[in-house]
Amino acid sequence: MIDLHTHTIFSDGELIPFELIRRAEAMGYAALAITDHMDASNLDLIIPRIVKAIEKIRPLVSIEVIPGAEITHAPPDLIPELVREARRLGARLVLVHGETIVEPVQIGTNRAAILAGADIVSHPGLISKEDLLLAKEKNVTLEITSRKGHSLSNGYVAKEAMRFGVPLCINTDSHSPSDLITKETALKILLAAGIEESRADAVFENAQHLIEKALRRT
């Protein structure tokens, strides 16, 4: 399992980074990104601490761990600046909290995330055709999620992304130990979203490509 969307006590998660990493490793994860919720108030506080924790533990675990960020509920006009700042501070994978149907995310967030060059738009909800085509052009990945609530639009996201050839990944948006899943469970979620098993491998492979891209960043 490669999981590119998780949270720790640095935002609204339950675990410190070391415990999250250990639990994921014990479940057989191959890679994990720590992507706490961030905005202009806390980028400079959280990212350096995540980077430090990962640097300390990386030589001692079998799992690949990536420092990241999830820009959350930011006004669309601020998203490009926040994505740049997150990268400058050491986030190798940047997500933007997309227009989920279960939260009042500002309209225009999905497009701003794509134009800003975010790696992933998490739970993008009822993303428009125009934004789907833009994501394909910019090679921005859309998320299928196991997270309660956000997962309600998985079927729509999967159907439309496959229709237009937009890359997909599957993440947990983990906030607690019980949110972590096995690859077998991830496959079931993809199938339930309408992704045929023959196409599921491409979703897992895309996650691996995102890890490789993140590791090339300095």
C-alpha positions in Angstrom: 0.0 0.0 0.0 1.2 3.5 -0.9 -0.8 6.2 1.0 -0.1 9.8 0.1 -2.6 11.5 2.4 -2.3 11.2 6.2 -2.6 13.4 9.2 -0.8 13.6 12.6 -1.2 15.6 15.8 0.3 18.5 13.9 -3.2 19.1 12.5 -6.3 17.0 13.4 -4.8 13.5 13.5 -4.4 11.3 16.6 -0.8 10.1 16.2 2.6 11.6 16.4 4.6 11.0 13.2 6.7 8.1 14.6 3.7 6.1 15.6 1.9 6.7 12.4 4.9 5.5 10.5 5.4 2.5 12.7 1.7 1.5 12.4 1.8 1.8 8.6 5.0 -0.2 8.4 3.5 -2.9 10.6 0.5 -3.1 8.1 2.9 -3.7 5.2 2.8 -0.3 3.7 5.5 0.4 1.1 5.3 4.2 1.4 3.5 6.9 3.3 3.2 10.7 2.9 2.5 12.9 6.0 0.3 15.7 4.7 -1.2 17.6 7.6 -3.7 20.4 7.1 -2.1 23.7 6.5 -2.8 27.3 5.6 -0.8 30.6 6.0 -0.9 30.4 9.8 1.0 27.1 10.2 3.0 26.1 7.2 6.2 27.4 8.7 5.5 25.6 12.0 4.5 22.2 10.8 6.6 21.3 7.7 10.0 21.7 9.3 8.9 19.5 12.2 7.6 16.8 9.8 10.8 17.0 7.8 12.9 16.6 11.0 11.0 13.6 12.2 11.2 11.8 8.9 15.0 12.5 8.6 15.5 11.0 12.0 13.5 7.8 11.4 14.0 7.1 7.7 17.3 5.1 8.2 15.6 2.9 10.8 12.4 1.8 9.0 11.6 -0.3 5.9 8.9 2.1 4.7 9.5 5.2 2.5 8.2 8.3 4.2 7.6 11.6 2.4 7.1 15.0 4.0 4.1 16.8 2.6 1.3 19.2 3.1 -2.4 19.5 2.5 -3.4 23.1 1.8 -6.8 23.2 3.4 -9.8 25.6 2.9 -7.5 28.3 1.5 -9.1 31.0 -0.7 -8.3 30.0 -4.3 -6.4 33.2 -4.9 -3.9 32.2 -2.1 -3.4 28.6 -3.2 -0.5 29.3 -5.6 1.5 31.2 -3.0 0.9 28.5 -0.4 1.9 25.7 -2.7 5.1 27.5 -3.5 5.8 28.2 0.2 5.1 24.6 1.2 7.6 23.3 -1.4 10.2 25.9 -0.2 9.9 24.7 3.4 10.5 21.1 2.4 7.2 19.5 1.5 8.0 17.1 -1.3 4.3 16.3 -2.0 1.7 19.0 -1.9 -2.0 18.2 -1.8 -4.9 20.7 -1.9 -8.1 19.9 0.0 -10.5 19.7 -2.9 -14.2 20.5 -3.3 -15.6 17.6 -1.3 -19.4 17.5 -1.2 -19.4 17.2 2.6 -17.6 20.5 3.5 -18.1 24.1 2.3 -14.9 24.3 0.3 -14.9 27.4 -1.9 -15.8 27.0 -5.5 -12.7 27.4 -7.6 -10.4 25.5 -5.2 -10.0 22.5 -7.6 -9.0 24.7 -10.5 -6.6 26.9 -8.4 -4.9 23.7 -7.1 -4.4 22.4 -10.6 -3.1 25.7 -11.9 -0.8 26.0 -8.9 0.8 22.6 -9.8 -0.3 20.7 -6.7 0.6 17.0 -6.9 -2.9 15.8 -5.9 -6.3 17.3 -5.5 -7.7 15.4 -2.6 -11.4 14.3 -2.7 -12.3 16.7 -5.5 -16.0 16.1 -5.3 -18.1 16.9 -8.4 -15.2 18.3 -10.3 -16.1 19.9 -13.6 -15.3 18.8 -17.1 -13.1 21.9 -17.6 -11.1 21.1 -14.5 -10.8 17.5 -15.4 -9.3 18.4 -18.8 -7.0 20.9 -17.1 -5.8 18.2 -14.6 -5.0 15.9 -17.5 -3.1 18.7 -19.3 -1.1 19.6 -16.1 -0.7 15.9 -15.1 -2.3 16.6 -11.7 -3.6 13.5 -9.9 -7.1 13.2 -8.5 -7.8 11.2 -5.3 -10.1 8.2 -4.7 -10.4 8.1 -0.9 -11.4 5.6 1.8 -12.3 8.5 4.1 -15.9 8.5 5.4 -18.0 11.3 3.8 -15.4 12.4 1.3 -15.7 8.9 -0.4 -19.3 9.7 -1.4 -18.2 11.1 -4.6 -15.6 8.4 -5.5 -17.8 6.9 -8.2 -18.2 10.2 -10.0 -14.5 11.0 -9.7 -13.5 7.6 -10.9 -15.9 7.6 -13.9 -15.0 11.1 -15.1 -11.3 10.7 -14.5 -11.2 7.5 -16.6 -13.4 9.1 -19.2 -10.9 12.0 -19.7 -7.7 10.2 -18.9 -6.9 12.0 -15.7 -4.4 10.2 -13.3 -5.9 8.8 -10.1 -4.5 7.5 -6.8 -6.1 6.0 -3.7 -5.4 7.4 -0.3 -6.9 7.0 3.2 -6.9 10.6 4.5 -6.0 8.9 7.7 -6.6 10.6 11.0 -6.5 7.6 13.3 -5.0 4.1 13.4 -8.2 2.5 12.3 -8.1 4.6 9.1 -5.1 2.8 7.7 -5.9 0.1 5.1 -4.3 -2.8 3.3 -3.8 -2.8 -0.4 -6.5 -5.5 -0.6 -8.9 -3.1 0.9 -7.8 -0.3 -1.4 -8.5 -2.6 -4.4 -12.0 -3.2 -3.1 -12.6 0.5 -2.8 -11.4 1.1 -6.4 -13.7 -1.7 -7.6 -16.6 -0.2 -5.6 -15.9 3.1 -7.3 -16.4 1.5 -10.7 -12.7 1.0 -11.6 -12.2 -2.3 -13.3 -9.6 -4.6 -11.8 -7.6 -4.4 -15.0 -7.3 -0.7 -14.6 -6.6 -0.7 -10.8 -3.0 -1.5 -11.4 -2.6 1.9 -13.1 -3.9 3.6 -10.0 -1.4 1.9 -7.8 1.4 2.6 -10.3 0.6 6.2 -10.4 1.1 6.4 -6.7 4.5 4.9 -7.2 5.3 7.5 -9.8 4.3 10.3 -7.4 6.7 8.8 -4.8 9.5 8.8 -7.3 8.8 12.3 -8.3 8.7 13.5 -4.7 12.1 11.8 -4.0 13.7 13.6 -6.9 12.8 16.9 -5.4 15.4 18.7 -3.3 
